[in-house]
Amino acid sequence: MADGAVGAVGRVKGLAAGFRGATAPFAPFEWIIAGRYLRARRRGGGVSVVAFFSVLGIALGVATLIIVLSVMNGFRTELLSKIVGINGHVFATPIDRTFTDFADLSERLSKVAGVRAAIPLVEGQAFASSPYGGSGVLVRGVRAEDLDGMASVSKSIRGGTLAGFDDGSGVVVGRRLADSLGLQAGDTITLSTPKGSTTPFGTAPRTKGYTVKAIFEIGMTEFDSTFVFMPLAESQAFFNREGDVNMIEIYIDNPDAVAAMREPLEMAAERPILLTDWRQRNRTFFGALEVERNVMFLILSLIVVVATLNIVSGLILLVRDKSSDIAILRTMGATSGTIMRVFLINGALIGLVGTLSGFGLGVLITLNIKPIQRVLFPGAWDPTVRFLAEIPAEMNATEITVVVLTSFLLSLAATLYPSWRAARLDPVQALRYG
């Protein structure tokens, strides 16, 4: 017992000597005191309850922000890749005369730097039927090599094959359309259009049966239940195009840089054309998605703000609880700056642990969101309602960095008032009134 008392006195003298010496800010003894203040009063109690819930609140707030922003980014990327991937990025339509020179024109446009492909296209509405039902469809006439280049279609074949597509006897249909009509690869689908042959009595509807060459599944209900791909020459005959096309779809390397591609494309066309892009066609949809994303970020940021307020209340309680200790430290030579830094370290540790825990939890859930969906919510994601078959997620390093830094800076800001209050504590009053 005597040896223990001597050791304790020695530690106190060493601590006092550290206070009197010219120690640098954030010296080791300041970290030691801050760490002791984070512990509960009872022996073996671990981190105090207030600090634990502060860490938990910040962690949940950061994790929620990371998960929601990643899902919103995944939605945008997935929808962009599917909507734009099958529809192209820029659409060229004629102004002065029809696109009877579509072969040469598409060749010139495809050679523009930054252009991946230029596809001549015949597009028209039709009615598809089978012995088991009927449905309105959008028929798109394309060349076989162009269809092979559409990765969203050619890499999503679920039945049949694209071989022999250009012979004119078959079409490629979406999976949901085939299911609704009870069709499989090799069956016959009947297409009807009011834009048929011209007779002395007017335009007669055209109806023709085609073999289902292949069935594709992109993953978007709207496309899988609507699109029918037909050989270009056959679609020209089916819709009475007489050797021309409706438009030329242009695919570029960077869809977000579409504005910079307009002038080079107009120059390469060597004739008047009207250019529209995917942003103009889908402005309302993607605009609403961006607004929703920003609003969600603002709302969920309040979770982090509320969690940091727990740090304020927790540190104020800690200052009141440790007022006698603070007074003793001040009488031993600790400066007000030392006391302030002790509580700054205290709050910063809470914010850092909570932020890093939330970062790890958010990244872990985001990376495994599809398995989590399949295990916890089987069948809850209906693709006929939500367009996509699974919950997409894509992490953005810049956004995650902003979330982490913002959370940590808010935590630091939350420590300023309690730390300032602890530094201004009068040791005489604290010792007198406890």
C-alpha positions, 0 to 999 in steps of 0.5 A, spaced: 500 500 500 505 504 501 509 503 495 502 504 491 501 511 494 508 513 493 507 511 486 501 515 485 504 521 488 510 520 483 505 520 477 502 526 480 508 530 481 510 528 474 504 530 471 504 537 475 511 537 472 509 536 465 504 542 466 509 547 468 514 545 463 513 548 456 509 542 453 507 542 446 499 542 444 496 536 444 501 533 448 501 525 450 498 527 457 492 531 454 490 524 450 491 520 456 486 525 460 481 525 454 481 517 454 480 517 461 474 521 461 471 517 455 470 511 460 465 510 465 465 511 472 465 504 474 470 499 473 470 495 467 464 499 464 468 501 458 466 507 454 460 511 457 453 511 455 453 518 452 459 517 448 457 510 445 450 513 443 453 519 440 458 514 436 452 510 434 448 516 431 454 519 427 455 512 424 448 510 422 448 517 419 454 517 415 452 510 413 445 512 411 448 517 407 453 513 403 448 508 402 442 512 399 447 516 395 450 510 392 443 507 390 441 514 387 448 514 383 446 506 381 439 508 379 442 514 374 447 510 371 443 503 370 437 507 367 442 511 363 446 505 360 439 502 359 435 507 356 440 511 352 444 504 351 438 502 347 436 508 344 443 512 342 446 518 345 444 523 339 439 523 334 440 525 327 433 526 323 433 530 316 431 537 314 431 538 307 430 531 304 429 524 306 435 520 308 436 516 302 443 516 303 443 513 310 449 508 308 454 514 306 451 519 311 452 514 317 459 512 315 461 519 315 458 520 322 461 514 325 468 517 323 468 523 327 472 523 333 469 520 340 463 517 336 462 509 337 457 508 332 452 511 327 446 506 326 441 508 320 434 506 323 427 505 321 422 506 327 414 505 327 409 502 331 405 496 330 401 491 333 404 484 335 399 478 336 399 470 337 394 465 338 395 467 345 394 474 345 396 481 342 400 487 344 402 494 341 410 494 340 415 499 337 418 496 331 426 498 329 429 496 323 436 495 323 442 492 320 445 485 323 452 488 324 449 494 328 444 490 332 451 486 334 454 492 336 448 494 341 451 490 347 445 491 351 441 487 346 446 482 343 449 480 350 442 479 353 440 474 348 436 469 353 433 464 347 435 463 340 440 466 336 442 473 332 445 468 326 441 469 320 438 475 322 439 479 315 435 474 311 429 478 313 425 472 315 425 473 323 425 478 328 428 479 335 423 480 341 423 482 348 423 477 354 416 480 357 413 481 350 415 473 348 412 471 355 405 475 354 404 472 347 406 465 349 412 465 344 419 462 344 424 462 339 422 459 333 415 461 334 411 465 329 409 472 331 404 476 327 405 484 326 400 489 323 401 496 321 396 501 318 401 504 314 401 498 308 400 498 301 397 504 297 391 502 293 385 506 289 381 505 295 386 508 300 392 505 304 391 498 306 393 495 313 399 490 312 399 484 316 405 479 316 408 473 320 415 473 322 419 467 326 422 469 332 429 469 331 432 471 338 429 473 345 433 478 349 432 481 356 435 488 358 432 488 365 427 494 363 420 492 363 418 498 358 423 495 353 423 488 354 415 488 353 415 493 347 421 493 342 421 488 336 428 488 332 427 487 324 432 487 319 433 494 316 431 492 308 424 488 311 422 494 315 423 499 309 418 494 306 414 493 312 413 501 313 413 503 306 420 507 307 422 506 299 429 506 301 430 511 306 430 511 314 427 515 319 433 517 323 440 515 324 442 514 332 449 516 334 453 513 340 458 517 343 464 515 348 462 520 353 454 521 354 455 527 358 459 531 353 454 530 348 453 538 347 461 538 345 459 533 339 454 537 336 458 542 331 463 536 329 457 532 327 453 537 323 460 538 319 461 531 318 454 530 315 455 535 309 448 536 309 442 540 313 440 535 319 436 536 326 440 533 332 437 532 338 440 528 344 438 524 350 438 529 355 432 533 351 428 526 350 429 524 357 430 531 361 424 530 365 425 524 367 433 525 369 431 532 372 426 529 377 431 524 379 437 529 380 432 533 384 430 527 388 437 525 389 439 532 392 433 533 396 435 526 399 442 528 401 439 534 404 434 531 409 439 525 411 444 530 412 440 532 418 441 525 421 448 527 422 447 534 424 442 531 430 448 526 431 453 531 432 448 535 437 449 529 442 456 530 442 455 537 445 450 535 450 455 529 452 461 534 453 457 539 457 455 533 462 462 531 462 464 538 464 459 538 469 461 531 472 469 533 471 468 540 474 472 538 480 477 534 476 478 540 472 479 545 478 485 540 481 488 540 474 488 547 474 491 548 481 496 543 478 498 548 473 494 546 467 492 552 462 486 553 460 488 551 453 490 544 456 483 543 458 480 546 452 484 541 448 482 535 452 475 536 451 477 537 443 480 531 443 474 527 447 469 530 442 474 529 436 475 521 438 467 520 438 466 524 431 472 520 428 470 513 431 463 514 429 465 517 422 469 511 420 464 506 423 459 509 419 464 509 413 465 502 414 458 500 415 456 504 409 461 501 404 460 494 406 452 494 405 453 498 399 457 492 396 453 487 398 446 490 397 444 485 392 445 479 396 442 483 402 436 484 397 435 477 395 436 474 402 432 479 406 427 482 401 425 476 396 420 478 391 419 485 394 422 488 388 417 488 382 421 490 376 414 491 372 413 497 377 420 500 378 423 498 371 429 495 374 430 488 376 435 489 382 437 495 387 443 498 383 448 501 387 454 505 385 459 508 390 462 515 388 469 516 391 468 524 391 461 524 394 463 519 400 469 523 401 465 529 402 460 525 407 466 523 411 469 530 411 463 533 413 461 529 418 468 529 422 468 537 421 461 537 424 463 533 430 469 538 431 465 544 431 460 541 436 466 540 441 468 548 441 462 550 445 463 545 451 471 545 450 470 553 451 466 552 457 471 547 460 477 552 459 473 558 462 471 554 469 473 557 475 477 552 479 476 556 486 468 556 485 469 548 482 472 546 488 468 550 493 461 548 490 463 541 487 
